[in-house]
Amino acid sequence: MWEPSAAKLQAISNMCVFMYVGETDEYRWHDEMKREADVLRSRGTVARYTVEKGQPHRLETLAGANAARLFDGFEETKQGCRR
């Protein structure tokens, strides 16, 4: 999230949030993304933070045939985004 704040996190707290970041992403947002997922989960939101091993900013591990992982998340949202 660009310039995260409590209000922005609250605004998305009813949505399922699936975050993927490359292990070698040059933007290095790992800590912030993990913190955001932790805050959302603590509020009962379905939120997942996944580090893609060996991947840069552009994730090949979610491309092509591997894109099914993204669609699995879409299917999961049918169960609701609050726990």
Biopython code that builds the backbone (N, CA, C, O; Angstrom):
import numpy as np
from Bio.PDB.StructureBuilder import StructureBuilder

atoms = [
    (1, "MET", "N", (0.857, -1.167, 0.000)),
    (1, "MET", "CA", (0.000, 0.000, 0.000)),
    (1, "MET", "C", (0.904, 1.230, 0.000)),
    (1, "MET", "O", (1.862, 1.320, 0.767)),
    (2, "TRP", "N", (0.579, 2.158, -0.865)),
    (2, "TRP", "CA", (1.365, 3.387, -0.905)),
    (2, "TRP", "C", (0.952, 4.262, 0.271)),
    (2, "TRP", "O", (-0.236, 4.526, 0.456)),
    (3, "GLU", "N", (1.903, 4.707, 1.057)),
    (3, "GLU", "CA", (1.671, 5.532, 2.238)),
    (3, "GLU", "C", (0.558, 4.951, 3.121)),
    (3, "GLU", "O", (-0.512, 5.546, 3.256)),
    (4, "PRO", "N", (0.820, 3.798, 3.712)),
    (4, "PRO", "CA", (-0.205, 3.134, 4.529)),
    (4, "PRO", "C", (-0.587, 3.960, 5.752)),
    (4, "PRO", "O", (0.219, 4.712, 6.300)),
    (5, "SER", "N", (-1.824, 3.798, 6.155)),
    (5, "SER", "CA", (-2.306, 4.460, 7.359)),
    (5, "SER", "C", (-3.386, 3.581, 7.968)),
    (5, "SER", "O", (-3.907, 2.679, 7.312)),
    (6, "ALA", "N", (-3.716, 3.845, 9.210)),
    (6, "ALA", "CA", (-4.775, 3.078, 9.872)),
    (6, "ALA", "C", (-6.085, 3.219, 9.107)),
    (6, "ALA", "O", (-6.832, 2.249, 8.984)),
    (7, "ALA", "N", (-6.374, 4.404, 8.595)),
    (7, "ALA", "CA", (-7.618, 4.636, 7.859)),
    (7, "ALA", "C", (-7.655, 3.829, 6.556)),
    (7, "ALA", "O", (-8.700, 3.289, 6.193)),
    (8, "LYS", "N", (-6.525, 3.747, 5.858)),
    (8, "LYS", "CA", (-6.481, 2.977, 4.614)),
    (8, "LYS", "C", (-6.653, 1.485, 4.893)),
    (8, "LYS", "O", (-7.355, 0.788, 4.161)),
    (9, "LEU", "N", (-6.015, 1.006, 5.946)),
    (9, "LEU", "CA", (-6.165, -0.414, 6.298)),
    (9, "LEU", "C", (-7.603, -0.707, 6.716)),
    (9, "LEU", "O", (-8.148, -1.753, 6.366)),
    (10, "GLN", "N", (-8.208, 0.192, 7.448)),
    (10, "GLN", "CA", (-9.606, 0.017, 7.838)),
    (10, "GLN", "C", (-10.500, -0.029, 6.606)),
    (10, "GLN", "O", (-11.453, -0.806, 6.557)),
    (11, "ALA", "N", (-10.196, 0.795, 5.619)),
    (11, "ALA", "CA", (-11.017, 0.874, 4.414)),
    (11, "ALA", "C", (-11.035, -0.434, 3.625)),
    (11, "ALA", "O", (-12.009, -0.722, 2.929)),
    (12, "ILE", "N", (-9.971, -1.224, 3.726)),
    (12, "ILE", "CA", (-9.934, -2.497, 2.988)),
    (12, "ILE", "C", (-10.152, -3.711, 3.892)),
    (12, "ILE", "O", (-10.014, -4.849, 3.443)),
    (13, "SER", "N", (-10.485, -3.481, 5.131)),
    (13, "SER", "CA", (-10.570, -4.585, 6.093)),
    (13, "SER", "C", (-11.725, -5.549, 5.835)),
    (13, "SER", "O", (-11.769, -6.615, 6.449)),
    (14, "ASN", "N", (-12.656, -5.210, 4.951)),
    (14, "ASN", "CA", (-13.722, -6.146, 4.594)),
    (14, "ASN", "C", (-13.423, -6.893, 3.305)),
    (14, "ASN", "O", (-14.246, -7.675, 2.829)),
    (15, "MET", "N", (-12.253, -6.654, 2.744)),
    (15, "MET", "CA", (-11.832, -7.328, 1.520)),
    (15, "MET", "C", (-10.828, -8.420, 1.868)),
    (15, "MET", "O", (-10.092, -8.300, 2.848)),
    (16, "CYS", "N", (-10.795, -9.489, 1.068)),
    (16, "CYS", "CA", (-9.709, -10.456, 1.187)),
    (16, "CYS", "C", (-8.466, -9.815, 0.571)),
    (16, "CYS", "O", (-8.543, -9.165, -0.472)),
    (17, "VAL", "N", (-7.333, -10.003, 1.220)),
    (17, "VAL", "CA", (-6.098, -9.384, 0.748)),
    (17, "VAL", "C", (-5.025, -10.468, 0.619)),
    (17, "VAL", "O", (-4.641, -11.100, 1.603)),
    (18, "PHE", "N", (-4.553, -10.667, -0.603)),
    (18, "PHE", "CA", (-3.505, -11.641, -0.878)),
    (18, "PHE", "C", (-2.325, -10.879, -1.470)),
    (18, "PHE", "O", (-2.413, -10.369, -2.587)),
    (19, "MET", "N", (-1.228, -10.799, -0.731)),
    (19, "MET", "CA", (-0.054, -10.060, -1.166)),
    (19, "MET", "C", (1.077, -11.021, -1.494)),
    (19, "MET", "O", (1.367, -11.949, -0.739)),
    (20, "TYR", "N", (1.708, -10.779, -2.636)),
    (20, "TYR", "CA", (2.838, -11.575, -3.082)),
    (20, "TYR", "C", (3.986, -10.620, -3.355)),
    (20, "TYR", "O", (3.801, -9.589, -4.001)),
    (21, "VAL", "N", (5.167, -10.957, -2.868)),
    (21, "VAL", "CA", (6.337, -10.112, -3.096)),
    (21, "VAL", "C", (7.520, -11.010, -3.445)),
    (21, "VAL", "O", (7.697, -12.082, -2.867)),
    (22, "GLY", "N", (8.320, -10.555, -4.392)),
    (22, "GLY", "CA", (9.520, -11.290, -4.765)),
    (22, "GLY", "C", (10.577, -11.176, -3.680)),
    (22, "GLY", "O", (10.795, -10.107, -3.108)),
    (23, "GLU", "N", (11.219, -12.284, -3.413)),
    (23, "GLU", "CA", (12.265, -12.305, -2.383)),
    (23, "GLU", "C", (13.348, -11.266, -2.662)),
    (23, "GLU", "O", (13.886, -10.670, -1.729)),
    (24, "THR", "N", (13.671, -11.045, -3.933)),
    (24, "THR", "CA", (14.732, -10.103, -4.294)),
    (24, "THR", "C", (14.173, -8.802, -4.864)),
    (24, "THR", "O", (14.882, -8.078, -5.564)),
    (25, "ASP", "N", (12.915, -8.501, -4.571)),
    (25, "ASP", "CA", (12.281, -7.272, -5.057)),
    (25, "ASP", "C", (13.135, -6.070, -4.659)),
    (25, "ASP", "O", (13.447, -5.878, -3.483)),
    (26, "GLU", "N", (13.503, -5.276, -5.642)),
    (26, "GLU", "CA", (14.387, -4.143, -5.375)),
    (26, "GLU", "C", (13.718, -3.034, -4.570)),
    (26, "GLU", "O", (14.410, -2.173, -4.027)),
    (27, "TYR", "N", (12.401, -3.034, -4.480)),
    (27, "TYR", "CA", (11.710, -1.991, -3.721)),
    (27, "TYR", "C", (11.702, -2.279, -2.217)),
    (27, "TYR", "O", (11.476, -1.379, -1.408)),
    (28, "ARG", "N", (11.946, -3.522, -1.856)),
    (28, "ARG", "CA", (12.141, -3.920, -0.454)),
    (28, "ARG", "C", (10.976, -3.521, 0.451)),
    (28, "ARG", "O", (11.190, -2.966, 1.529)),
    (29, "TRP", "N", (9.762, -3.795, 0.025)),
    (29, "TRP", "CA", (8.583, -3.493, 0.826)),
    (29, "TRP", "C", (8.190, -4.647, 1.723)),
    (29, "TRP", "O", (7.089, -4.654, 2.273)),
    (30, "HIS", "N", (9.065, -5.616, 1.882)),
    (30, "HIS", "CA", (8.723, -6.821, 2.639)),
    (30, "HIS", "C", (8.170, -6.523, 4.032)),
    (30, "HIS", "O", (7.091, -6.995, 4.390)),
    (31, "ASP", "N", (8.893, -5.756, 4.797)),
    (31, "ASP", "CA", (8.477, -5.492, 6.181)),
    (31, "ASP", "C", (7.125, -4.786, 6.235)),
    (31, "ASP", "O", (6.271, -5.134, 7.050)),
    (32, "GLU", "N", (6.934, -3.800, 5.368)),
    (32, "GLU", "CA", (5.674, -3.062, 5.379)),
    (32, "GLU", "C", (4.508, -3.957, 4.964)),
    (32, "GLU", "O", (3.442, -3.906, 5.578)),
    (33, "MET", "N", (4.699, -4.773, 3.932)),
    (33, "MET", "CA", (3.627, -5.668, 3.488)),
    (33, "MET", "C", (3.280, -6.682, 4.570)),
    (33, "MET", "O", (2.105, -6.967, 4.802)),
    (34, "LYS", "N", (4.283, -7.220, 5.224)),
    (34, "LYS", "CA", (4.032, -8.181, 6.293)),
    (34, "LYS", "C", (3.272, -7.512, 7.441)),
    (34, "LYS", "O", (2.337, -8.091, 7.994)),
    (35, "ARG", "N", (3.673, -6.309, 7.788)),
    (35, "ARG", "CA", (3.007, -5.563, 8.865)),
    (35, "ARG", "C", (1.540, -5.296, 8.500)),
    (35, "ARG", "O", (0.661, -5.437, 9.350)),
    (36, "GLU", "N", (1.272, -4.915, 7.259)),
    (36, "GLU", "CA", (-0.098, -4.663, 6.819)),
    (36, "GLU", "C", (-0.945, -5.930, 6.918)),
    (36, "GLU", "O", (-2.079, -5.887, 7.397)),
    (37, "ALA", "N", (-0.397, -7.052, 6.468)),
    (37, "ALA", "CA", (-1.132, -8.324, 6.545)),
    (37, "ALA", "C", (-1.398, -8.694, 8.005)),
    (37, "ALA", "O", (-2.488, -9.159, 8.339)),
    (38, "ASP", "N", (-0.413, -8.493, 8.868)),
    (38, "ASP", "CA", (-0.592, -8.802, 10.291)),
    (38, "ASP", "C", (-1.702, -7.949, 10.907)),
    (38, "ASP", "O", (-2.528, -8.457, 11.666)),
    (39, "VAL", "N", (-1.719, -6.662, 10.583)),
    (39, "VAL", "CA", (-2.749, -5.761, 11.118)),
    (39, "VAL", "C", (-4.123, -6.197, 10.631)),
    (39, "VAL", "O", (-5.070, -6.271, 11.414)),
    (40, "LEU", "N", (-4.230, -6.482, 9.347)),
    (40, "LEU", "CA", (-5.524, -6.900, 8.799)),
    (40, "LEU", "C", (-6.002, -8.199, 9.432)),
    (40, "LEU", "O", (-7.174, -8.323, 9.789)),
    (41, "ARG", "N", (-5.100, -9.168, 9.574)),
    (41, "ARG", "CA", (-5.479, -10.445, 10.208)),
    (41, "ARG", "C", (-5.928, -10.225, 11.638)),
    (41, "ARG", "O", (-6.870, -10.872, 12.095)),
    (42, "SER", "N", (-5.268, -9.317, 12.359)),
    (42, "SER", "CA", (-5.639, -9.058, 13.751)),
    (42, "SER", "C", (-7.043, -8.465, 13.847)),
    (42, "SER", "O", (-7.676, -8.524, 14.901)),
    (43, "ARG", "N", (-7.524, -7.898, 12.750)),
    (43, "ARG", "CA", (-8.878, -7.325, 12.701)),
    (43, "ARG", "C", (-9.901, -8.314, 12.136)),
    (43, "ARG", "O", (-11.061, -7.965, 11.915)),
    (44, "GLY", "N", (-9.452, -9.553, 11.906)),
    (44, "GLY", "CA", (-10.371, -10.572, 11.418)),
    (44, "GLY", "C", (-10.467, -10.671, 9.907)),
    (44, "GLY", "O", (-11.326, -11.385, 9.390)),
    (45, "THR", "N", (-9.616, -9.979, 9.201)),
    (45, "THR", "CA", (-9.612, -10.002, 7.741)),
    (45, "THR", "C", (-8.825, -11.205, 7.242)),
    (45, "THR", "O", (-7.803, -11.568, 7.824)),
    (46, "VAL", "N", (-9.300, -11.824, 6.163)),
    (46, "VAL", "CA", (-8.510, -12.845, 5.483)),
    (46, "VAL", "C", (-7.404, -12.103, 4.749)),
    (46, "VAL", "O", (-7.664, -11.418, 3.760)),
    (47, "ALA", "N", (-6.182, -12.233, 5.223)),
    (47, "ALA", "CA", (-5.043, -11.543, 4.626)),
    (47, "ALA", "C", (-3.852, -12.492, 4.613)),
    (47, "ALA", "O", (-3.524, -13.122, 5.618)),
    (48, "ARG", "N", (-3.222, -12.577, 3.464)),
    (48, "ARG", "CA", (-2.077, -13.471, 3.318)),
    (48, "ARG", "C", (-0.928, -12.711, 2.667)),
    (48, "ARG", "O", (-1.121, -11.939, 1.728)),
    (49, "TYR", "N", (0.261, -12.946, 3.186)),
    (49, "TYR", "CA", (1.500, -12.336, 2.693)),
    (49, "TYR", "C", (2.425, -13.480, 2.309)),
    (49, "TYR", "O", (2.766, -14.315, 3.147)),
    (50, "THR", "N", (2.832, -13.520, 1.045)),
    (50, "THR", "CA", (3.661, -14.617, 0.555)),
    (50, "THR", "C", (4.915, -14.065, -0.110)),
    (50, "THR", "O", (4.832, -13.208, -0.990)),
    (51, "VAL", "N", (6.080, -14.560, 0.311)),
    (51, "VAL", "CA", (7.344, -14.202, -0.322)),
    (51, "VAL", "C", (7.652, -15.277, -1.358)),
    (51, "VAL", "O", (7.728, -16.464, -1.040)),
    (52, "GLU", "N", (7.827, -14.840, -2.597)),
    (52, "GLU", "CA", (8.138, -15.752, -3.696)),
    (52, "GLU", "C", (9.656, -15.888, -3.804)),
    (52, "GLU", "O", (10.349, -14.954, -4.207)),
    (53, "LYS", "N", (10.152, -17.054, -3.440)),
    (53, "LYS", "CA", (11.597, -17.314, -3.383)),
    (53, "LYS", "C", (12.272, -17.072, -4.731)),
    (53, "LYS", "O", (11.794, -17.508, -5.778)),
    (54, "GLY", "N", (13.400, -16.363, -4.668)),
    (54, "GLY", "CA", (14.228, -16.133, -5.847)),
    (54, "GLY", "C", (13.623, -15.208, -6.894)),
    (54, "GLY", "O", (14.158, -15.091, -7.996)),
    (55, "GLN", "N", (12.523, -14.553, -6.566)),
    (55, "GLN", "CA", (11.839, -13.725, -7.558)),
    (55, "GLN", "C", (12.129, -12.236, -7.353)),
    (55, "GLN", "O", (12.252, -11.772, -6.220)),
    (56, "PRO", "N", (12.238, -11.488, -8.463)),
    (56, "PRO", "CA", (12.379, -10.035, -8.376)),
    (56, "PRO", "C", (10.994, -9.397, -8.253)),
    (56, "PRO", "O", (10.043, -10.054, -7.829)),
    (57, "HIS", "N", (10.878, -8.126, -8.619)),
    (57, "HIS", "CA", (9.597, -7.417, -8.528)),
    (57, "HIS", "C", (8.539, -8.059, -9.439)),
    (57, "HIS", "O", (7.384, -8.206, -9.038)),
    (58, "ARG", "N", (8.921, -8.431, -10.632)),
    (58, "ARG", "CA", (8.002, -9.079, -11.577)),
    (58, "ARG", "C", (8.023, -10.582, -11.313)),
    (58, "ARG", "O", (9.030, -11.245, -11.560)),
    (59, "LEU", "N", (6.929, -11.108, -10.820)),
    (59, "LEU", "CA", (6.870, -12.490, -10.338)),
    (59, "LEU", "C", (6.541, -13.481, -11.452)),
    (59, "LEU", "O", (5.410, -13.527, -11.935)),
    (60, "GLU", "N", (7.503, -14.248, -11.843)),
    (60, "GLU", "CA", (7.268, -15.306, -12.831)),
    (60, "GLU", "C", (6.569, -16.504, -12.194)),
    (60, "GLU", "O", (5.954, -17.309, -12.893)),
    (61, "THR", "N", (6.663, -16.622, -10.872)),
    (61, "THR", "CA", (6.049, -17.757, -10.179)),
    (61, "THR", "C", (4.526, -17.669, -10.172)),
    (61, "THR", "O", (3.858, -18.620, -9.767)),
    (62, "LEU", "N", (3.965, -16.540, -10.615)),
    (62, "LEU", "CA", (2.512, -16.389, -10.700)),
    (62, "LEU", "C", (2.058, -16.184, -12.141)),
    (62, "LEU", "O", (0.933, -15.744, -12.379)),
    (63, "ALA", "N", (2.918, -16.497, -13.098)),
    (63, "ALA", "CA", (2.606, -16.298, -14.513)),
    (63, "ALA", "C", (2.276, -17.629, -15.188)),
    (63, "ALA", "O", (2.603, -18.704, -14.684)),
    (64, "GLY", "N", (1.632, -17.524, -16.322)),
    (64, "GLY", "CA", (1.330, -18.709, -17.122)),
    (64, "GLY", "C", (0.531, -19.736, -16.351)),
    (64, "GLY", "O", (-0.472, -19.409, -15.716)),
    (65, "ALA", "N", (0.977, -20.977, -16.407)),
    (65, "ALA", "CA", (0.279, -22.067, -15.727)),
    (65, "ALA", "C", (0.221, -21.848, -14.213)),
    (65, "ALA", "O", (-0.692, -22.338, -13.548)),
    (66, "ASN", "N", (1.189, -21.116, -13.673)),
    (66, "ASN", "CA", (1.206, -20.854, -12.227)),
    (66, "ASN", "C", (0.173, -19.815, -11.800)),
    (66, "ASN", "O", (-0.044, -19.624, -10.604)),
    (67, "ALA", "N", (-0.459, -19.150, -12.739)),
    (67, "ALA", "CA", (-1.484, -18.154, -12.402)),
    (67, "ALA", "C", (-2.661, -18.797, -11.683)),
    (67, "ALA", "O", (-3.451, -18.100, -11.046)),
    (68, "ALA", "N", (-2.786, -20.102, -11.774)),
    (68, "ALA", "CA", (-3.875, -20.805, -11.071)),
    (68, "ALA", "C", (-3.848, -20.484, -9.581)),
    (68, "ALA", "O", (-4.897, -20.488, -8.937)),
    (69, "ARG", "N", (-2.687, -20.208, -9.026)),
    (69, "ARG", "CA", (-2.589, -19.853, -7.613)),
    (69, "ARG", "C", (-3.393, -18.587, -7.316)),
    (69, "ARG", "O", (-4.004, -18.473, -6.253)),
    (70, "LEU", "N", (-3.391, -17.641, -8.250)),
    (70, "LEU", "CA", (-4.177, -16.423, -8.060)),
    (70, "LEU", "C", (-5.665, -16.736, -8.077)),
    (70, "LEU", "O", (-6.431, -16.199, -7.277)),
    (71, "PHE", "N", (-6.066, -17.600, -8.986)),
    (71, "PHE", "CA", (-7.476, -17.958, -9.089)),
    (71, "PHE", "C", (-7.938, -18.762, -7.878)),
    (71, "PHE", "O", (-9.112, -18.712, -7.510)),
    (72, "ASP", "N", (-7.031, -19.495, -7.263)),
    (72, "ASP", "CA", (-7.366, -20.181, -6.009)),
    (72, "ASP", "C", (-7.776, -19.157, -4.955)),
    (72, "ASP", "O", (-8.709, -19.385, -4.185)),
    (73, "GLY", "N", (-7.071, -18.031, -4.927)),
    (73, "GLY", "CA", (-7.427, -16.958, -3.998)),
    (73, "GLY", "C", (-8.791, -16.384, -4.309)),
    (73, "GLY", "O", (-9.560, -16.085, -3.396)),
    (74, "PHE", "N", (-9.106, -16.223, -5.591)),
    (74, "PHE", "CA", (-10.429, -15.727, -5.974)),
    (74, "PHE", "C", (-11.510, -16.679, -5.476)),
    (74, "PHE", "O", (-12.542, -16.243, -4.965)),
    (75, "GLU", "N", (-11.272, -17.966, -5.626)),
    (75, "GLU", "CA", (-12.235, -18.967, -5.161)),
    (75, "GLU", "C", (-12.398, -18.895, -3.641)),
    (75, "GLU", "O", (-13.504, -19.020, -3.114)),
    (76, "GLU", "N", (-11.281, -18.691, -2.954)),
    (76, "GLU", "CA", (-11.321, -18.613, -1.493)),
    (76, "GLU", "C", (-12.201, -17.464, -1.017)),
    (76, "GLU", "O", (-12.836, -17.565, 0.033)),
    (77, "THR", "N", (-12.244, -16.380, -1.775)),
    (77, "THR", "CA", (-13.054, -15.230, -1.362)),
    (77, "THR", "C", (-14.541, -15.554, -1.313)),
    (77, "THR", "O", (-15.305, -14.867, -0.635)),
    (78, "LYS", "N", (-14.952, -16.590, -2.022)),
    (78, "LYS", "CA", (-16.369, -16.992, -1.994)),
    (78, "LYS", "C", (-16.790, -17.452, -0.606)),
    (78, "LYS", "O", (-17.981, -17.478, -0.297)),
    (79, "GLN", "N", (-15.835, -17.810, 0.226)),
    (79, "GLN", "CA", (-16.115, -18.239, 1.597)),
    (79, "GLN", "C", (-16.227, -17.043, 2.544)),
    (79, "GLN", "O", (-16.553, -17.199, 3.721)),
    (80, "GLY", "N", (-15.954, -15.857, 2.018)),
    (80, "GLY", "CA", (-16.005, -14.643, 2.831)),
    (80, "GLY", "C", (-14.610, -14.159, 3.174)),
    (80, "GLY", "O", (-13.643, -14.920, 3.145)),
    (81, "CYS", "N", (-14.527, -12.901, 3.492)),
    (81, "CYS", "CA", (-13.231, -12.283, 3.762)),
    (81, "CYS", "C", (-13.040, -11.904, 5.220)),
    (81, "CYS", "O", (-12.051, -11.265, 5.579)),
    (82, "ARG", "N", (-13.972, -12.293, 6.044)),
    (82, "ARG", "CA", (-13.851, -12.027, 7.487)),
    (82, "ARG", "C", (-13.821, -13.355, 8.212)),
    (82, "ARG", "O", (-14.550, -14.280, 7.855)),
    (83, "ARG", "N", (-12.994, -13.451, 9.213)),
    (83, "ARG", "CA", (-12.895, -14.687, 10.011)),
    (83, "ARG", "C", (-13.203, -14.383, 11.444)),
    (83, "ARG", "O", (-13.177, -15.281, 12.285)),
]
sb = StructureBuilder()
sb.init_structure("model")
sb.init_model(0)
sb.init_chain("A")
sb.init_seg("    ")
for serial, (resi, resn, name, xyz) in enumerate(atoms, 1):
    if name == "N":
        sb.init_residue(resn, " ", resi, " ")
    sb.init_atom(name, np.array(xyz, "f"), 0.0, 1.0, " ", f" {name:<3s}", serial, name[0])
structure = sb.get_structure()
